[in-house]
Amino acid sequence: MSRAVARRSLPPFLRLRSAVCDDGYWIGRLDHKDWLSPNELLKIFANIRDPSLITSSFKRACDRRDYKPNEALYSIMIDRLASCRRFSDVEELLARARAERFRFSDEFFYRLIKMYGNVANHPEKAIETLFAMPGYNCWPSTKTFNYVLHMLVCKRQYEVVHEVYLSASRLGVTLDTCCFNILVKGLCQFGKFGDAISLLYEMPKQGCVPNVTTYSTLMNFLCQHGQVDKAFELCERMQKEDIVADAVVYNILIAGLCREQRVTEAFNLFKSMVPKGCYPNSGTYQVLLDGLLSSGKFVEAKGLVSMMRAERMRPGFSSFKLLIDGLCSVNCLDDAHLVLKQMVEQGFVPRVDVQTPQIPGLMQTAEKLGHVSMLMNWCSVCKCQQEQPFLQTHKDPSKTK
């Protein structure tokens, strides 16, 4: 199954590659008097290694009597040229296709627009290509249209997003909920929350219904700007519309509560998830753990780590470090010992240095409280050679006569 997926993800020209690497051999086949089938022509252009030879070879192919343009041939050539960033040659091929009045599919333009956006980092050309599609007798699909919107939001070109959005009717594009979600995300990133909220009322007019992604984007903006209570009001409105909150919504609300040091409320919200049919993911646990640690609730954080282990999830190294240091600071050495063992069992190796001082912290705390035997257990768990000089000067009193 994995091989089939990998094969489908390869560019078309790679599937036709031959062991023969001589460009002269493949270009020479264009001069043969024998008839060349469309598949043979595809193989020729897939095996020309030097991309600078593609356009000149294509002109030779066009002069043949058996030449018949097809989308697969244009796709192979443009894939090759775009991967080498020869976009001037790509424009030349498109001009030729337009002169031939060749009709491309929406999928062809979708790939071409992605090349302009991702490979060339040229969003202006991507927009220009989108607007030029009707000139090739091809109208963009909602998928292609939404990709351009998403690309512009990711590149933070918010002013242009509105211009492209207004062109939907002219391009014959039917707007969907995904389109509006992209707009909501862009407006929130641009700081125009009022305009983003207004889209909730615009969507039904366009035959679209907001979904959990629409609301979670708005709630995330409110939580990041210290308006957690308004985010909960929005969540209640969402639930009244029979939209069920998912783990992403809970993660956003829990993170917002923890950011305002309302950790008890965050923990109660966490405990309410499963009864409502939503199961926490690793992000839920990590957000709540960070909140507990930052507010000094180390015993509760230790309990959450145990819950994570039961669900086969693992905290990060920094969380373990903060938890061990915190438990030591409140003299919970037994709990610190347990967390340290869990840390080692999960494959983390405690380092004894200035940047990660959890082991020296344990040593100092144990020394102050006289728990030398516990310290020796810790060192045996971690196999820390650096503590041996310390242990030689602090013998375990339980083993002395």
Beta strands, then each sheet from edge to edge (+ up, - down):
end
